[in-house]
Amino acid sequence: MGIRLKGITQAKHKLQRTLSARYGTLVSATSTHDVPKGHFAVYVGEAEKKRFVIPISYLNHPLFQDLLNRAEEEFGFDHPTGGLSIPCSEDYFSSLTSALSCS
């Protein structure tokens, strides 16, 4: 169950258009410049969301895909923050990304 790079590129452009339409071009410009090429930003946390920038390669890992499925079930595709929010604790997400960076 792989994700094609073309789909990721289209999703990134759609997210940028959504953010610029919702918050103006200032947010879109600042959010794209502080994310290195080959990475994307997610918001993690149960009460207060913390922003993490992670490699796109994580999208292919089954554990991360499980988190994305949970995010879709909880938030759908129209989340109020406009960004990709992951419904888990910061501690769990940090331990998951540490494990993924080692593999």
Biopython code that builds the backbone (N, CA, C, O; Angstrom):
import numpy as np
from Bio.PDB.StructureBuilder import StructureBuilder

atoms = [
    (1, "MET", "N", (0.844, -1.177, 0.000)),
    (1, "MET", "CA", (0.000, 0.000, 0.000)),
    (1, "MET", "C", (0.890, 1.241, 0.000)),
    (1, "MET", "O", (1.045, 1.899, 1.029)),
    (2, "GLY", "N", (1.469, 1.556, -1.145)),
    (2, "GLY", "CA", (2.362, 2.702, -1.240)),
    (2, "GLY", "C", (1.621, 3.954, -1.641)),
    (2, "GLY", "O", (0.515, 3.893, -2.178)),
    (3, "ILE", "N", (2.224, 5.066, -1.384)),
    (3, "ILE", "CA", (1.651, 6.349, -1.760)),
    (3, "ILE", "C", (2.533, 6.914, -2.862)),
    (3, "ILE", "O", (3.751, 7.000, -2.707)),
    (4, "ARG", "N", (1.930, 7.290, -3.948)),
    (4, "ARG", "CA", (2.699, 7.810, -5.063)),
    (4, "ARG", "C", (3.118, 9.248, -4.782)),
    (4, "ARG", "O", (2.397, 10.019, -4.149)),
    (5, "LEU", "N", (4.313, 9.583, -5.277)),
    (5, "LEU", "CA", (4.842, 10.929, -5.068)),
    (5, "LEU", "C", (3.964, 11.983, -5.716)),
    (5, "LEU", "O", (3.834, 13.086, -5.187)),
    (6, "LYS", "N", (3.359, 11.664, -6.851)),
    (6, "LYS", "CA", (2.483, 12.615, -7.527)),
    (6, "LYS", "C", (1.309, 12.997, -6.629)),
    (6, "LYS", "O", (0.921, 14.164, -6.573)),
    (7, "GLY", "N", (0.745, 12.019, -5.931)),
    (7, "GLY", "CA", (-0.365, 12.294, -5.020)),
    (7, "GLY", "C", (0.053, 13.173, -3.861)),
    (7, "GLY", "O", (-0.717, 14.023, -3.413)),
    (8, "ILE", "N", (1.276, 12.975, -3.368)),
    (8, "ILE", "CA", (1.783, 13.797, -2.268)),
    (8, "ILE", "C", (1.954, 15.229, -2.732)),
    (8, "ILE", "O", (1.608, 16.166, -2.013)),
    (9, "THR", "N", (2.490, 15.403, -3.938)),
    (9, "THR", "CA", (2.686, 16.748, -4.480)),
    (9, "THR", "C", (1.355, 17.458, -4.645)),
    (9, "THR", "O", (1.225, 18.633, -4.301)),
    (10, "GLN", "N", (0.365, 16.745, -5.172)),
    (10, "GLN", "CA", (-0.955, 17.350, -5.339)),
    (10, "GLN", "C", (-1.563, 17.706, -3.994)),
    (10, "GLN", "O", (-2.182, 18.761, -3.857)),
    (11, "ALA", "N", (-1.395, 16.842, -3.000)),
    (11, "ALA", "CA", (-1.933, 17.119, -1.666)),
    (11, "ALA", "C", (-1.260, 18.344, -1.053)),
    (11, "ALA", "O", (-1.917, 19.156, -0.399)),
    (12, "LYS", "N", (0.058, 18.478, -1.265)),
    (12, "LYS", "CA", (0.777, 19.631, -0.731)),
    (12, "LYS", "C", (0.264, 20.925, -1.358)),
    (12, "LYS", "O", (0.052, 21.916, -0.658)),
    (13, "HIS", "N", (0.067, 20.916, -2.677)),
    (13, "HIS", "CA", (-0.436, 22.114, -3.344)),
    (13, "HIS", "C", (-1.853, 22.448, -2.884)),
    (13, "HIS", "O", (-2.191, 23.618, -2.704)),
    (14, "LYS", "N", (-2.670, 21.431, -2.697)),
    (14, "LYS", "CA", (-4.035, 21.668, -2.232)),
    (14, "LYS", "C", (-4.031, 22.260, -0.819)),
    (14, "LYS", "O", (-4.799, 23.173, -0.517)),
    (15, "LEU", "N", (-3.157, 21.730, 0.040)),
    (15, "LEU", "CA", (-3.054, 22.255, 1.401)),
    (15, "LEU", "C", (-2.585, 23.700, 1.386)),
    (15, "LEU", "O", (-3.095, 24.520, 2.149)),
    (16, "GLN", "N", (-1.614, 24.029, 0.523)),
    (16, "GLN", "CA", (-1.138, 25.408, 0.436)),
    (16, "GLN", "C", (-2.246, 26.338, -0.038)),
    (16, "GLN", "O", (-2.380, 27.450, 0.473)),
    (17, "ARG", "N", (-3.049, 25.894, -1.018)),
    (17, "ARG", "CA", (-4.156, 26.729, -1.507)),
    (17, "ARG", "C", (-5.193, 26.929, -0.407)),
    (17, "ARG", "O", (-5.731, 28.024, -0.240)),
    (18, "THR", "N", (-5.468, 25.862, 0.341)),
    (18, "THR", "CA", (-6.448, 25.955, 1.419)),
    (18, "THR", "C", (-5.978, 26.934, 2.490)),
    (18, "THR", "O", (-6.750, 27.774, 2.951)),
    (19, "LEU", "N", (-4.708, 26.824, 2.883)),
    (19, "LEU", "CA", (-4.179, 27.720, 3.906)),
    (19, "LEU", "C", (-4.162, 29.164, 3.430)),
    (19, "LEU", "O", (-4.514, 30.070, 4.186)),
    (20, "SER", "N", (-3.755, 29.388, 2.180)),
    (20, "SER", "CA", (-3.698, 30.763, 1.695)),
    (20, "SER", "C", (-5.097, 31.352, 1.559)),
    (20, "SER", "O", (-5.290, 32.546, 1.786)),
    (21, "ALA", "N", (-6.078, 30.524, 1.188)),
    (21, "ALA", "CA", (-7.454, 31.021, 1.085)),
    (21, "ALA", "C", (-8.026, 31.305, 2.469)),
    (21, "ALA", "O", (-8.779, 32.262, 2.646)),
    (22, "ARG", "N", (-7.673, 30.481, 3.443)),
    (22, "ARG", "CA", (-8.242, 30.620, 4.785)),
    (22, "ARG", "C", (-7.559, 31.704, 5.588)),
    (22, "ARG", "O", (-8.230, 32.468, 6.282)),
    (23, "TYR", "N", (-6.224, 31.795, 5.511)),
    (23, "TYR", "CA", (-5.488, 32.704, 6.381)),
    (23, "TYR", "C", (-4.745, 33.803, 5.641)),
    (23, "TYR", "O", (-4.095, 34.631, 6.279)),
    (24, "GLY", "N", (-4.816, 33.839, 4.345)),
    (24, "GLY", "CA", (-4.092, 34.854, 3.573)),
    (24, "GLY", "C", (-2.733, 34.332, 3.137)),
    (24, "GLY", "O", (-2.278, 33.295, 3.620)),
    (25, "THR", "N", (-2.092, 35.037, 2.239)),
    (25, "THR", "CA", (-0.835, 34.558, 1.686)),
    (25, "THR", "C", (0.312, 34.591, 2.682)),
    (25, "THR", "O", (1.294, 33.874, 2.489)),
    (26, "LEU", "N", (0.229, 35.389, 3.735)),
    (26, "LEU", "CA", (1.303, 35.462, 4.715)),
    (26, "LEU", "C", (1.546, 34.109, 5.374)),
    (26, "LEU", "O", (2.694, 33.682, 5.490)),
    (27, "VAL", "N", (0.486, 33.428, 5.806)),
    (27, "VAL", "CA", (0.631, 32.133, 6.450)),
    (27, "VAL", "C", (1.174, 31.109, 5.466)),
    (27, "VAL", "O", (2.052, 30.319, 5.815)),
    (28, "SER", "N", (0.667, 31.115, 4.252)),
    (28, "SER", "CA", (1.125, 30.159, 3.254)),
    (28, "SER", "C", (2.605, 30.342, 2.969)),
    (28, "SER", "O", (3.343, 29.362, 2.866)),
    (29, "ALA", "N", (3.044, 31.578, 2.842)),
    (29, "ALA", "CA", (4.444, 31.835, 2.531)),
    (29, "ALA", "C", (5.350, 31.428, 3.689)),
    (29, "ALA", "O", (6.396, 30.819, 3.461)),
    (30, "THR", "N", (4.978, 31.747, 4.912)),
    (30, "THR", "CA", (5.845, 31.404, 6.033)),
    (30, "THR", "C", (5.827, 29.914, 6.306)),
    (30, "THR", "O", (6.851, 29.364, 6.711)),
    (31, "SER", "N", (4.716, 29.243, 6.104)),
    (31, "SER", "CA", (4.659, 27.817, 6.409)),
    (31, "SER", "C", (5.426, 26.990, 5.392)),
    (31, "SER", "O", (5.913, 25.912, 5.732)),
    (32, "THR", "N", (5.550, 27.456, 4.160)),
    (32, "THR", "CA", (6.278, 26.674, 3.167)),
    (32, "THR", "C", (7.773, 26.919, 3.242)),
    (32, "THR", "O", (8.549, 26.032, 2.887)),
    (33, "HIS", "N", (8.208, 28.093, 3.693)),
    (33, "HIS", "CA", (9.639, 28.391, 3.711)),
    (33, "HIS", "C", (10.360, 27.744, 4.884)),
    (33, "HIS", "O", (11.564, 27.508, 4.790)),
    (34, "ASP", "N", (9.689, 27.453, 5.963)),
    (34, "ASP", "CA", (10.376, 26.851, 7.094)),
    (34, "ASP", "C", (10.269, 25.328, 7.111)),
    (34, "ASP", "O", (10.662, 24.695, 8.091)),
    (35, "VAL", "N", (9.747, 24.738, 6.049)),
    (35, "VAL", "CA", (9.694, 23.288, 5.913)),
    (35, "VAL", "C", (10.668, 22.900, 4.804)),
    (35, "VAL", "O", (10.470, 23.272, 3.647)),
    (36, "PRO", "N", (11.726, 22.150, 5.150)),
    (36, "PRO", "CA", (12.705, 21.780, 4.132)),
    (36, "PRO", "C", (12.094, 20.888, 3.055)),
    (36, "PRO", "O", (11.107, 20.192, 3.294)),
    (37, "LYS", "N", (12.688, 20.921, 1.881)),
    (37, "LYS", "CA", (12.225, 20.076, 0.790)),
    (37, "LYS", "C", (12.303, 18.615, 1.227)),
    (37, "LYS", "O", (13.278, 18.192, 1.850)),
    (38, "GLY", "N", (11.266, 17.853, 0.894)),
    (38, "GLY", "CA", (11.213, 16.450, 1.280)),
    (38, "GLY", "C", (10.636, 16.215, 2.660)),
    (38, "GLY", "O", (10.697, 15.096, 3.170)),
    (39, "HIS", "N", (10.079, 17.240, 3.275)),
    (39, "HIS", "CA", (9.486, 17.158, 4.611)),
    (39, "HIS", "C", (8.093, 17.778, 4.581)),
    (39, "HIS", "O", (7.725, 18.448, 3.616)),
    (40, "PHE", "N", (7.324, 17.552, 5.638)),
    (40, "PHE", "CA", (6.033, 18.202, 5.793)),
    (40, "PHE", "C", (5.743, 18.388, 7.272)),
    (40, "PHE", "O", (6.320, 17.716, 8.127)),
    (41, "ALA", "N", (4.843, 19.308, 7.553)),
    (41, "ALA", "CA", (4.518, 19.638, 8.939)),
    (41, "ALA", "C", (3.234, 18.937, 9.364)),
    (41, "ALA", "O", (2.278, 18.839, 8.594)),
    (42, "VAL", "N", (3.230, 18.454, 10.597)),
    (42, "VAL", "CA", (2.027, 17.885, 11.206)),
    (42, "VAL", "C", (1.861, 18.520, 12.581)),
    (42, "VAL", "O", (2.818, 19.019, 13.172)),
    (43, "TYR", "N", (0.637, 18.489, 13.071)),
    (43, "TYR", "CA", (0.321, 19.023, 14.395)),
    (43, "TYR", "C", (-0.113, 17.864, 15.275)),
    (43, "TYR", "O", (-1.025, 17.112, 14.932)),
    (44, "VAL", "N", (0.555, 17.731, 16.421)),
    (44, "VAL", "CA", (0.363, 16.573, 17.292)),
    (44, "VAL", "C", (0.030, 17.047, 18.690)),
    (44, "VAL", "O", (0.571, 18.046, 19.165)),
    (45, "GLY", "N", (-0.853, 16.332, 19.341)),
    (45, "GLY", "CA", (-1.195, 16.624, 20.724)),
    (45, "GLY", "C", (-2.681, 16.461, 20.943)),
    (45, "GLY", "O", (-3.483, 16.531, 20.012)),
    (46, "GLU", "N", (-3.022, 16.246, 22.182)),
    (46, "GLU", "CA", (-4.425, 16.028, 22.493)),
    (46, "GLU", "C", (-5.119, 17.336, 22.875)),
    (46, "GLU", "O", (-6.206, 17.619, 22.372)),
    (47, "ALA", "N", (-4.526, 18.122, 23.737)),
    (47, "ALA", "CA", (-5.133, 19.393, 24.132)),
    (47, "ALA", "C", (-4.522, 20.534, 23.324)),
    (47, "ALA", "O", (-5.217, 21.219, 22.574)),
    (48, "GLU", "N", (-3.231, 20.727, 23.485)),
    (48, "GLU", "CA", (-2.527, 21.779, 22.756)),
    (48, "GLU", "C", (-1.676, 21.128, 21.671)),
    (48, "GLU", "O", (-0.901, 20.215, 21.957)),
    (49, "LYS", "N", (-1.810, 21.582, 20.446)),
    (49, "LYS", "CA", (-1.113, 20.991, 19.309)),
    (49, "LYS", "C", (0.302, 21.552, 19.194)),
    (49, "LYS", "O", (0.514, 22.759, 19.300)),
    (50, "LYS", "N", (1.267, 20.654, 18.976)),
    (50, "LYS", "CA", (2.644, 21.050, 18.751)),
    (50, "LYS", "C", (3.005, 20.686, 17.309)),
    (50, "LYS", "O", (2.614, 19.629, 16.814)),
    (51, "ARG", "N", (3.743, 21.555, 16.647)),
    (51, "ARG", "CA", (4.098, 21.362, 15.243)),
    (51, "ARG", "C", (5.399, 20.568, 15.128)),
    (51, "ARG", "O", (6.395, 20.889, 15.776)),
    (52, "PHE", "N", (5.372, 19.521, 14.288)),
    (52, "PHE", "CA", (6.551, 18.722, 13.988)),
    (52, "PHE", "C", (6.773, 18.746, 12.486)),
    (52, "PHE", "O", (5.814, 18.703, 11.716)),
    (53, "VAL", "N", (8.022, 18.815, 12.064)),
    (53, "VAL", "CA", (8.379, 18.714, 10.649)),
    (53, "VAL", "C", (9.072, 17.375, 10.468)),
    (53, "VAL", "O", (10.102, 17.111, 11.090)),
    (54, "ILE", "N", (8.501, 16.525, 9.610)),
    (54, "ILE", "CA", (9.009, 15.168, 9.450)),
    (54, "ILE", "C", (9.236, 14.840, 7.976)),
    (54, "ILE", "O", (8.647, 15.483, 7.107)),
    (55, "PRO", "N", (10.079, 13.853, 7.681)),
    (55, "PRO", "CA", (10.356, 13.481, 6.291)),
    (55, "PRO", "C", (9.142, 12.849, 5.610)),
    (55, "PRO", "O", (8.354, 12.147, 6.245)),
    (56, "ILE", "N", (9.007, 13.104, 4.332)),
    (56, "ILE", "CA", (7.919, 12.509, 3.551)),
    (56, "ILE", "C", (8.024, 10.988, 3.529)),
    (56, "ILE", "O", (7.009, 10.305, 3.391)),
    (57, "SER", "N", (9.225, 10.451, 3.663)),
    (57, "SER", "CA", (9.417, 8.996, 3.620)),
    (57, "SER", "C", (8.613, 8.277, 4.707)),
    (57, "SER", "O", (8.321, 7.090, 4.563)),
    (58, "TYR", "N", (8.251, 8.969, 5.788)),
    (58, "TYR", "CA", (7.446, 8.348, 6.845)),
    (58, "TYR", "C", (6.060, 7.945, 6.341)),
    (58, "TYR", "O", (5.424, 7.062, 6.916)),
    (59, "LEU", "N", (5.596, 8.581, 5.281)),
    (59, "LEU", "CA", (4.265, 8.274, 4.752)),
    (59, "LEU", "C", (4.147, 6.825, 4.279)),
    (59, "LEU", "O", (3.044, 6.279, 4.235)),
    (60, "ASN", "N", (5.257, 6.206, 3.930)),
    (60, "ASN", "CA", (5.222, 4.825, 3.439)),
    (60, "ASN", "C", (5.252, 3.790, 4.552)),
    (60, "ASN", "O", (5.034, 2.608, 4.287)),
    (61, "HIS", "N", (5.511, 4.191, 5.774)),
    (61, "HIS", "CA", (5.628, 3.235, 6.875)),
    (61, "HIS", "C", (4.237, 2.873, 7.416)),
    (61, "HIS", "O", (3.409, 3.757, 7.635)),
    (62, "PRO", "N", (3.982, 1.571, 7.633)),
    (62, "PRO", "CA", (2.652, 1.132, 8.111)),
    (62, "PRO", "C", (2.210, 1.769, 9.429)),
    (62, "PRO", "O", (1.025, 2.056, 9.598)),
    (63, "LEU", "N", (3.129, 1.995, 10.360)),
    (63, "LEU", "CA", (2.738, 2.604, 11.636)),
    (63, "LEU", "C", (2.277, 4.054, 11.432)),
    (63, "LEU", "O", (1.325, 4.502, 12.069)),
    (64, "PHE", "N", (2.951, 4.769, 10.552)),
    (64, "PHE", "CA", (2.540, 6.144, 10.288)),
    (64, "PHE", "C", (1.235, 6.167, 9.502)),
    (64, "PHE", "O", (0.396, 7.040, 9.722)),
    (65, "GLN", "N", (1.057, 5.219, 8.592)),
    (65, "GLN", "CA", (-0.202, 5.140, 7.850)),
    (65, "GLN", "C", (-1.372, 4.864, 8.785)),
    (65, "GLN", "O", (-2.485, 5.337, 8.554)),
    (66, "ASP", "N", (-1.115, 4.095, 9.843)),
    (66, "ASP", "CA", (-2.158, 3.855, 10.845)),
    (66, "ASP", "C", (-2.552, 5.163, 11.534)),
    (66, "ASP", "O", (-3.735, 5.410, 11.769)),
    (67, "LEU", "N", (-1.563, 5.997, 11.858)),
    (67, "LEU", "CA", (-1.873, 7.306, 12.451)),
    (67, "LEU", "C", (-2.678, 8.173, 11.490)),
    (67, "LEU", "O", (-3.600, 8.874, 11.907)),
    (68, "LEU", "N", (-2.333, 8.128, 10.202)),
    (68, "LEU", "CA", (-3.079, 8.906, 9.212)),
    (68, "LEU", "C", (-4.522, 8.428, 9.106)),
    (68, "LEU", "O", (-5.440, 9.236, 8.963)),
    (69, "ASN", "N", (-4.721, 7.112, 9.177)),
    (69, "ASN", "CA", (-6.091, 6.574, 9.148)),
    (69, "ASN", "C", (-6.877, 7.026, 10.369)),
    (69, "ASN", "O", (-8.059, 7.355, 10.264)),
    (70, "ARG", "N", (-6.222, 7.045, 11.535)),
    (70, "ARG", "CA", (-6.891, 7.529, 12.747)),
    (70, "ARG", "C", (-7.231, 9.011, 12.628)),
    (70, "ARG", "O", (-8.290, 9.450, 13.077)),
    (71, "ALA", "N", (-6.324, 9.783, 12.018)),
    (71, "ALA", "CA", (-6.578, 11.213, 11.825)),
    (71, "ALA", "C", (-7.769, 11.420, 10.896)),
    (71, "ALA", "O", (-8.599, 12.299, 11.127)),
    (72, "GLU", "N", (-7.848, 10.610, 9.849)),
    (72, "GLU", "CA", (-8.979, 10.721, 8.915)),
    (72, "GLU", "C", (-10.290, 10.381, 9.611)),
    (72, "GLU", "O", (-11.299, 11.057, 9.408)),
    (73, "GLU", "N", (-10.278, 9.332, 10.434)),
    (73, "GLU", "CA", (-11.496, 8.941, 11.149)),
    (73, "GLU", "C", (-11.942, 10.030, 12.123)),
    (73, "GLU", "O", (-13.135, 10.305, 12.251)),
    (74, "GLU", "N", (-10.975, 10.647, 12.809)),
    (74, "GLU", "CA", (-11.326, 11.635, 13.832)),
    (74, "GLU", "C", (-11.669, 13.007, 13.245)),
    (74, "GLU", "O", (-12.637, 13.642, 13.664)),
    (75, "PHE", "N", (-10.867, 13.459, 12.271)),
    (75, "PHE", "CA", (-11.016, 14.814, 11.763)),
    (75, "PHE", "C", (-11.604, 14.895, 10.361)),
    (75, "PHE", "O", (-12.109, 15.950, 9.975)),
    (76, "GLY", "N", (-11.556, 13.825, 9.595)),
    (76, "GLY", "CA", (-11.958, 13.893, 8.197)),
    (76, "GLY", "C", (-10.921, 14.672, 7.412)),
    (76, "GLY", "O", (-9.759, 14.743, 7.812)),
    (77, "PHE", "N", (-11.328, 15.249, 6.312)),
    (77, "PHE", "CA", (-10.380, 15.978, 5.482)),
    (77, "PHE", "C", (-10.505, 17.490, 5.641)),
    (77, "PHE", "O", (-9.785, 18.230, 4.971)),
    (78, "ASP", "N", (-11.382, 17.961, 6.492)),
    (78, "ASP", "CA", (-11.563, 19.395, 6.695)),
    (78, "ASP", "C", (-11.388, 19.709, 8.175)),
    (78, "ASP", "O", (-12.359, 19.750, 8.931)),
    (79, "HIS", "N", (-10.155, 19.929, 8.574)),
    (79, "HIS", "CA", (-9.875, 20.210, 9.971)),
    (79, "HIS", "C", (-9.776, 21.715, 10.174)),
    (79, "HIS", "O", (-9.245, 22.406, 9.305)),
    (80, "PRO", "N", (-10.267, 22.247, 11.291)),
    (80, "PRO", "CA", (-10.295, 23.688, 11.517)),
    (80, "PRO", "C", (-8.934, 24.376, 11.437)),
    (80, "PRO", "O", (-8.869, 25.541, 11.044)),
    (81, "THR", "N", (-7.844, 23.692, 11.798)),
    (81, "THR", "CA", (-6.542, 24.348, 11.763)),
    (81, "THR", "C", (-5.993, 24.452, 10.354)),
    (81, "THR", "O", (-5.074, 25.232, 10.106)),
    (82, "GLY", "N", (-6.539, 23.680, 9.426)),
    (82, "GLY", "CA", (-6.059, 23.720, 8.051)),
    (82, "GLY", "C", (-4.840, 22.854, 7.830)),
    (82, "GLY", "O", (-4.465, 22.628, 6.679)),
    (83, "GLY", "N", (-4.204, 22.360, 8.873)),
    (83, "GLY", "CA", (-3.028, 21.512, 8.751)),
    (83, "GLY", "C", (-3.365, 20.074, 9.052)),
    (83, "GLY", "O", (-4.488, 19.754, 9.443)),
    (84, "LEU", "N", (-2.393, 19.214, 8.869)),
    (84, "LEU", "CA", (-2.569, 17.801, 9.158)),
    (84, "LEU", "C", (-2.384, 17.585, 10.652)),
    (84, "LEU", "O", (-1.282, 17.756, 11.175)),
    (85, "SER", "N", (-3.451, 17.213, 11.337)),
    (85, "SER", "CA", (-3.398, 16.976, 12.781)),
    (85, "SER", "C", (-3.425, 15.482, 13.044)),
    (85, "SER", "O", (-4.226, 14.753, 12.460)),
    (86, "ILE", "N", (-2.549, 15.034, 13.924)),
    (86, "ILE", "CA", (-2.444, 13.624, 14.286)),
    (86, "ILE", "C", (-3.001, 13.450, 15.697)),
    (86, "ILE", "O", (-2.527, 14.099, 16.630)),
    (87, "PRO", "N", (-4.006, 12.578, 15.867)),
    (87, "PRO", "CA", (-4.636, 12.412, 17.184)),
    (87, "PRO", "C", (-3.887, 11.422, 18.081)),
    (87, "PRO", "O", (-4.312, 10.279, 18.245)),
    (88, "CYS", "N", (-2.778, 11.867, 18.653)),
    (88, "CYS", "CA", (-2.044, 11.052, 19.619)),
    (88, "CYS", "C", (-1.250, 11.989, 20.520)),
    (88, "CYS", "O", (-1.183, 13.193, 20.274)),
    (89, "SER", "N", (-0.657, 11.433, 21.554)),
    (89, "SER", "CA", (0.127, 12.262, 22.469)),
    (89, "SER", "C", (1.476, 12.608, 21.833)),
    (89, "SER", "O", (1.959, 11.905, 20.945)),
    (90, "GLU", "N", (2.062, 13.690, 22.302)),
    (90, "GLU", "CA", (3.384, 14.090, 21.816)),
    (90, "GLU", "C", (4.428, 13.031, 22.139)),
    (90, "GLU", "O", (5.329, 12.779, 21.339)),
    (91, "ASP", "N", (4.311, 12.412, 23.305)),
    (91, "ASP", "CA", (5.275, 11.375, 23.699)),
    (91, "ASP", "C", (5.227, 10.186, 22.742)),
    (91, "ASP", "O", (6.263, 9.683, 22.308)),
    (92, "TYR", "N", (4.006, 9.745, 22.419)),
    (92, "TYR", "CA", (3.874, 8.616, 21.495)),
    (92, "TYR", "C", (4.431, 8.984, 20.126)),
    (92, "TYR", "O", (5.147, 8.191, 19.514)),
    (93, "PHE", "N", (4.110, 10.174, 19.644)),
    (93, "PHE", "CA", (4.577, 10.599, 18.324)),
    (93, "PHE", "C", (6.104, 10.707, 18.299)),
    (93, "PHE", "O", (6.737, 10.305, 17.323)),
    (94, "SER", "N", (6.688, 11.241, 19.354)),
    (94, "SER", "CA", (8.146, 11.348, 19.418)),
    (94, "SER", "C", (8.811, 9.976, 19.416)),
    (94, "SER", "O", (9.824, 9.773, 18.747)),
    (95, "SER", "N", (8.242, 9.042, 20.162)),
    (95, "SER", "CA", (8.827, 7.692, 20.183)),
    (95, "SER", "C", (8.640, 7.005, 18.815)),
    (95, "SER", "O", (9.518, 6.268, 18.366)),
    (96, "LEU", "N", (7.517, 7.243, 18.172)),
    (96, "LEU", "CA", (7.276, 6.654, 16.844)),
    (96, "LEU", "C", (8.263, 7.214, 15.828)),
    (96, "LEU", "O", (8.867, 6.454, 15.070)),
    (97, "THR", "N", (8.434, 8.531, 15.802)),
    (97, "THR", "CA", (9.356, 9.118, 14.834)),
    (97, "THR", "C", (10.800, 8.717, 15.122)),
    (97, "THR", "O", (11.596, 8.583, 14.192)),
    (98, "SER", "N", (11.148, 8.524, 16.385)),
    (98, "SER", "CA", (12.486, 8.035, 16.714)),
    (98, "SER", "C", (12.698, 6.630, 16.165)),
    (98, "SER", "O", (13.756, 6.317, 15.618)),
    (99, "ALA", "N", (11.684, 5.792, 16.317)),
    (99, "ALA", "CA", (11.782, 4.419, 15.790)),
    (99, "ALA", "C", (11.850, 4.427, 14.265)),
    (99, "ALA", "O", (12.593, 3.644, 13.673)),
    (100, "LEU", "N", (11.079, 5.310, 13.627)),
    (100, "LEU", "CA", (11.083, 5.368, 12.165)),
    (100, "LEU", "C", (12.409, 5.901, 11.629)),
    (100, "LEU", "O", (12.853, 5.482, 10.561)),
    (101, "SER", "N", (13.038, 6.807, 12.345)),
    (101, "SER", "CA", (14.322, 7.358, 11.877)),
    (101, "SER", "C", (15.429, 6.329, 11.970)),
    (101, "SER", "O", (16.418, 6.415, 11.242)),
    (102, "CYS", "N", (15.278, 5.351, 12.861)),
    (102, "CYS", "CA", (16.296, 4.295, 13.004)),
    (102, "CYS", "C", (16.122, 3.185, 11.975)),
    (102, "CYS", "O", (17.062, 2.441, 11.694)),
    (103, "SER", "N", (14.916, 3.072, 11.411)),
    (103, "SER", "CA", (14.665, 1.967, 10.474)),
    (103, "SER", "C", (14.982, 2.333, 9.055)),
    (103, "SER", "O", (14.823, 1.509, 8.154)),
]
sb = StructureBuilder()
sb.init_structure("model")
sb.init_model(0)
sb.init_chain("A")
sb.init_seg("    ")
for serial, (resi, resn, name, xyz) in enumerate(atoms, 1):
    if name == "N":
        sb.init_residue(resn, " ", resi, " ")
    sb.init_atom(name, np.array(xyz, "f"), 0.0, 1.0, " ", f" {name:<3s}", serial, name[0])
structure = sb.get_structure()
